[in-house]
Amino acid sequence: MFYKPEDGHGLPHSPFNSIVTPRPIGWISTRGANGRDNLAPYSFFNAVAYVPPQVMFSSTSTKEDRGDTKDSVANIRDTGVFCVNIVEYEMRDAMNQTSGPWDRTTDEFELAALEKAECETIACSRVARAPANLECKLTQILQLPGEANFAVFGEVIGVHMRDDCLVDGMFDVLRYTPLTRLGYQDYSVIREKFSLKRPGE
Ligand SMILES: Cc1cc2nc3c(=O)[nH]c(=O)nc-3n(C[C@H](O)[C@H](O)[C@H](O)COP(=O)(O)O)c2cc1C
């Protein structure tokens, strides 16, 4: 089948985010100007550069009490910082709980009974037991075509790795079980890896 998005797909659900998979999940923590911590998952998320290390995520709709966006983007606009927490399989239910349309005064760390730790380089909480956390300074918020689409870019200025994930000097993703997002309501986990040498290496 072929379809042009502008004409519609004619299927019960859009297949788009099932095609671009698996996607990593950036579990984004921020702190509001009111001092409230916020935490929410974003799978339109990735690393985008090495030096300096940079990441991005994008927010694609609005929340009633936030006007043109959601809490994460609104908080980042106010404070200029955010933290990316990496999600493992064991944290799937907590992660899912933090994705609810909770109002701006809700602290999703408390809601999902997640232990917090204070970031080292920015005024923000992080998920204490996450396999890794990336402390980020906002570089730009890009408004994308569409109604409430914002891509948020950040430079990583602090990196936490859980001690048990460091093996022989390498961050070993198989020391935990990485959770990835598929389409619809589906997820997957990574339990195997293999290596390939690039031509010329
Ligand atoms: C696994 C997962 C991935 C998600 N990815 C995105 C995303 O990439 N962009 C987005 O706008 N919402 C995404 N959502 C929905 C947000 O998490 C949800 O709207 C949340 O309430 C936003 O919280 P906030 O207002 O505190 O930022 C995702 C939800 C889940 C469960």
The ligand as an SDF file (V2000), in Angstrom:
LIG
                    3D

 31 33  0  0  0  0  0  0  0  0999 V2000
    6.5190    5.8700   25.6700 C   0  0  0  0  0  0  0  0  0  0  0  0
    5.9060    7.2220   25.4440 C   0  0  0  0  0  0  0  0  0  0  0  0
    6.4970    8.0840   24.5310 C   0  0  0  0  0  0  0  0  0  0  0  0
    5.9490    9.3540   24.3190 C   0  0  0  0  0  0  0  0  0  0  0  0
    6.5430   10.1820   23.4050 N   0  0  0  0  0  0  0  0  0  0  0  0
    6.0550   11.4310   23.1990 C   0  0  0  0  0  0  0  0  0  0  0  0
    6.7140   12.3080   22.2810 C   0  0  0  0  0  0  0  0  0  0  0  0
    7.7180   11.9880   21.6540 O   0  0  0  0  0  0  0  0  0  0  0  0
    6.1830   13.5430   22.1230 N   0  0  0  0  0  0  0  0  0  0  0  0
    5.0840   13.9580   22.8150 C   0  0  0  0  0  0  0  0  0  0  0  0
    4.6530   15.1010   22.6580 O   0  0  0  0  0  0  0  0  0  0  0  0
    4.4540   13.1410   23.7160 N   0  0  0  0  0  0  0  0  0  0  0  0
    4.9360   11.9010   23.9210 C   0  0  0  0  0  0  0  0  0  0  0  0
    4.3210   11.0570   24.8270 N   0  0  0  0  0  0  0  0  0  0  0  0
    3.2010   11.5790   25.6240 C   0  0  0  0  0  0  0  0  0  0  0  0
    3.6970   12.4530   26.7870 C   0  0  0  0  0  0  0  0  0  0  0  0
    4.5150   11.6760   27.6600 O   0  0  0  0  0  0  0  0  0  0  0  0
    2.4830   12.9830   27.5660 C   0  0  0  0  0  0  0  0  0  0  0  0
    1.7700   13.8760   26.7370 O   0  0  0  0  0  0  0  0  0  0  0  0
    2.8440   13.6680   28.8710 C   0  0  0  0  0  0  0  0  0  0  0  0
    1.6750   13.9660   29.5860 O   0  0  0  0  0  0  0  0  0  0  0  0
    3.6190   14.9490   28.6750 C   0  0  0  0  0  0  0  0  0  0  0  0
    3.9690   15.3930   29.9560 O   0  0  0  0  0  0  0  0  0  0  0  0
    4.3780   16.8800   30.3190 P   0  0  0  0  0  0  0  0  0  0  0  0
    3.1730   17.7670   30.0620 O   0  0  0  0  0  0  0  0  0  0  0  0
    4.7090   16.7690   31.7730 O   0  0  0  0  0  0  0  0  0  0  0  0
    5.5570   17.2580   29.4710 O   0  0  0  0  0  0  0  0  0  0  0  0
    4.8040    9.7750   25.0320 C   0  0  0  0  0  0  0  0  0  0  0  0
    4.2060    8.8850   25.9480 C   0  0  0  0  0  0  0  0  0  0  0  0
    4.7450    7.6180   26.1340 C   0  0  0  0  0  0  0  0  0  0  0  0
    4.0830    6.6740   27.1130 C   0  0  0  0  0  0  0  0  0  0  0  0
  1  2  1  0
  2  3  1  0
  2 30  2  0
  3  4  2  0
  4  5  1  0
  4 28  1  0
  5  6  2  0
  6  7  1  0
  6 13  1  0
  7  8  2  0
  7  9  1  0
  9 10  1  0
 10 11  2  0
 10 12  1  0
 12 13  2  0
 13 14  1  0
 14 15  1  0
 14 28  1  0
 15 16  1  0
 16 17  1  0
 16 18  1  0
 18 19  1  0
 18 20  1  0
 20 21  1  0
 20 22  1  0
 22 23  1  0
 23 24  1  0
 24 25  2  0
 24 26  1  0
 24 27  1  0
 28 29  2  0
 29 30  1  0
 30 31  1  0
M  END
$$$$
